Each structure stands twice: as C-alpha cells, then as structure tokens.
Amino acid sequence: MSTQSQNQTLEQHPRPDAPAPEMVTGRNGVAVAKKALTVGSGKGYRTYEIHQRERVGESTEKIKPIQLISNDFARNPYPFLEILRENYPCYRDWLGNAYWITRYDDATSIFADEANFQTRSKRWFYGLDNFGRDLREELPVLVAHESRTDAFAGPVAEEIIGGFAKDGEVNLAVEFAARYPLELWARILDLPEGDFPQFVERFWRMQRGYDWEPNAEKDGIAAMHELADYFRPLLEQRRTAPGEDMISAIAGLELEGGPTTAEDVVATLLEWDHETLHGALSNMWFLLLTHPDQLHYVRDERMMVKFAYLETLRHSAPVLAAKRFARHEVERFGRLLPEGAMMICSAAAGNRDPRQYQDPDTFIVGRKDLCQREPRGLYRADGLPAGIAFGLGKPSKHPALPEDRPRSLYAITRDTATTANNIVLDMLANLRLQSGAEPHLQSLRIGDMHTCWDLPVVFDT
C-alpha cells in the first residue's frame, strides 16, 4: 500500500488512542467536529456537502442565494419565490445555510411532520432556552386569552378609531393596524393604562430581536429582562387578588417545575403570535384600497369582511415563512437532509402555488378555491383555511366550536380581525387613499413581516 493510501486510511479510521475531535455547536444547533467547519483546507467536503455532493459556492442558473437577502426581495419577494417554486422547490441556500421549501403541499407537509422536524422557540434563537416557560397551551391561559380578546376586540377598535374619526385623514397602517394588536394585548393582560406605551415599546423590541441582527438581539434581551422586572410585582399582586386577565391565569397555575415566575410571563408573550393580526389588518386595507371593486363588494356585503381577511392571508401573507429543523437525517424531495437542517417553509410561495389556486396572483374576495386541503388531506376544524398562516399554528384537532376548551388562535384572530374591520367601515365613511399616495408592502429587514407600513387615507366626517 502506498504512503498516500495509508494516510487516507488512517484519516478514515483513526487509532483508538487518537484524541477525540474538538466539537462545536453549528448554526443549526447540531454538534459537529470543528475540523468539519473549516473551508479551504483542500481535504474533503463540509458536513452538508457530504450529503448533497455539492461544493460551497455552487448556485443555480435562474437565481442566486444573495438575491434572497436583497432589498428587492424585502420589497417584493414573489418573483423570486416563483422562480424557486417552479424550478427549485427544495432549494439549497448555501449563503443562508438553509433549504427553501416553496410548494404548498411540500411546505405544509414539513410544517405538520413532528416526527422528523421541529420548531425551535424564539428563546432558542436568543440563546436563552432556560428563560422562563412557554405557557401558551395551559388551559387557564387559553381561556383568559379568549375571553379577554372577545371582551375587548370591539371596544379597543372603537377607542382607537374614535381618536381620529373627526380628523378626516389618518395613516391607517400606523395609527390603527400597528396600535390595535398591542393595545389589545395590554387589555388582555389588564395592565394599567399609563403603562401601555412602556409595555408596547419593550414588547416590540423583544419581538424584533430574536432573529439575526446583533444590535437588535442585544436590545431584545434587555427588553425581556425589563419586562420581567415590570411583571414581577404584578404577578405577585394577582396571586393574592386574581382577576380574569392572563397574568392572573398564569399566577394561578400549579406546575411541576414550581410556581410561575415573571420570566414565564415574558416567555409566553414572546412565543405568542402578534404579527399576523398587525400585518393582516394593514395588508387587507392596502389591498382593498388599491382594488376599488373589491372594496365596494365588501362594503355592500358585510359578510364578506371575514373573507377579505382570509384572502389577504393567502394573497399577501404578513408572516412570509416558518423555520423548521430536521430532528435527524431524513430523505425528502430527492435530497438527503442532514440532522439540524434548517427548512424555510415559505407561506408566501405556497399561497400562490398554481397547483392549489386559480389565478393565484390576483386578490379576489370570496374566491371559490380558498378552502384548500391541509396536510394529510384534512380541512381545518377551526374555520376556512386561508392558505398557509404559520403564525397561527397547525390545523386544530378540535371542533370549530369546542365545548370544553377555547377556540383556536386561528379562529380567535380571524374573529378579532373581522370585528375590528367592521368597525373601520362603520366609523370611517367613504374611506379612500389620499391623493398621490403610493403605498406598498415591504419587510423592514430580511425575516421581518411583510406589510404596508405607510397607508395615508382620507374619509368623510
């Protein structure tokens, strides 16, 4: 055997007394040998390339990974996602260290497959796995969330709109769509009214910091600790004098891990979705105001307000994608996906999949093909599905109107949006865009929700 062959054999089969390789945690949370992360050593491939037999830097003819983090993508991702969906439905993004899944059936199958894939918490992205407990699925918390949301969905909308109803003009995205979900949250928690601005500012910083930007992450962690300090005395107060709010529900829980803490309150709020309601309200009015025929239809047929919201989630999803991670090595879509592989399941691409929807790029309130099958051939039990709405969770296994538990987050958010939008129509007569306004949808950063941030309107007083 040649010396070169012997060296190769030793590299493949090290001596029993050889030191163990130094292990590090990769970007996707999987322990890998440090040597495997080295690029340019001239020996072999990186871990993922062993599975894909592709070299780092290889791209595809019709699109390059850098386009998926471009300003053009943040403004309008749909042309890029169409290229992926129609040409590369399981796209290996070397720059983002992920796989893009862009067809409706493929994305929903990954989202529903708990045996092979998992969702990692926002606390994991922060690197704060042990910061509190996510108590969203505790029944008393669900009950408090539903009851308080139903009680205040209308009054909060009326209060906000009443503040500018006599002005004749307003930025609907800023003064209504952005304010409404967070002021509703303050009522769900039964916070003192004077604390609303402070709570909203900290909540917003916390939600924007978990993804990838170092400065935003630092601010987000600081906001989490500030919120914990704020909730600590409130939690103790509600233990002795409970109400019907969500903090009282958390304070009254008896868990195996010990009494609930202020960190539990913060962790629960961090993991709960608020972007779907914010983004859908703004996007719906953007779409209606830029499609006058659809706006007239909704005005004349108020029962269609709900369907305008559902079609908005399909046509212009505010939450563009969900990240899932392979629990172990698994074969899908003609690829061998390694353990820890990050799958970007694209709602924006799947919701405009022509295999599922006719004329998918057109906004049509009350479209006949809105009710689509969910993974494994099931319909949502909690209401008509609006394509993929990842922020609202998986299809519910419970009846649409369960007797022994609250409605799902999907159903609650749908009903809340319908209530708020009907109040907009009631209180703002002849609502229309300001002359010369050119609103558009945009993500402020890559990974942020895709919504209309500037929507100047006028109305009759």
Buried (B, 14 or more C-beta within 10 A) or exposed (E): EEEEEEEEEEEEEEEEEEEEEEEEEBEBEBEBEEEBEEEEEEEEBBBBBEBBEBEEEEBEEEBEBEBBBEEEBBEBBBEBBBBBBBEBBBBBBBBBBBBBBBBBBBBBBBBBBEEBBEBBBBBEBBEBEEBBBBBBEBEBBBBBBBBBBBEBBBEBBBBBBEEBBEEEEBBBBBBBBBBBBBBBBBBBBBBEEEEBEBBBEBBBBBBBBBBEBEEBBEBBBBBBBBBBEBBBEBBEBBBEEEBEBBBBBBBBBEEEEEEBBBBBBBBBBBBBBBBBBBBBBBBBBBBBBBBEEBBEBBBEEEEBBBBBBBBBBBBBBBBBBBBBBBBEEBEBBEBBBBBBBBBBBBBBBBBBBEEBBEEBEEBBBBBEEBEBBBBEEEEBBBBBBBBBBBBBBBBBEBEEEBEEEBBBBBBBBBBBBBBBBBBBBEBBEEBBBBEEBEBEBBBEEBBBBBBBBBBBBBBEE
